[in-house]
Amino acid sequence: MNLASREISGPLGKRYLSMTEVAILNCLIQSEGRLVTRESLKMQCWGSSLVTNNALDRHIHGVRAAVKKVSTSVKMRSVYGKGYLVEAEVRRLLETEK
């Protein structure tokens, strides 16, 4: 993931994300497989702005779609009523940032 260009790449290609999608994916990657709550994502990605669950869901959908198009080994998992996590070789994702 390249934060500056908002690009993610993998064995299947590359995709560009919106600023919000990059922020969401970065939060999930930085958590290294631990659950990130919906409220935590809202605070980290939008700050004090009021954000609906629907808005978060739409951005999560965009992140999932992009991740699926670049890699089959990276999975985003929803934990109903709690939040999200990324299951993957997180270190490999972080290394591509360099």
Sequence and secondary structure as in RCSB ss.txt:
>XXXX:A:sequence
MNLASREISGPLGKRYLSMTEVAILNCLIQSEGRLVTRESLKMQCWGSSLVTNNALDRHIHGVRAAVKKVSTSVK
MRSVYGKGYLVEAEVRRLLETEK
>XXXX:A:secstr
 BTTTTEEEETTEEEE  HHHHHHHHHHHHTTTS EEHHHHHHHHHTTS   HHHHHHHHHHHHHHHHHH SS E
EEEETTTEEEEES HHHHHHTT 
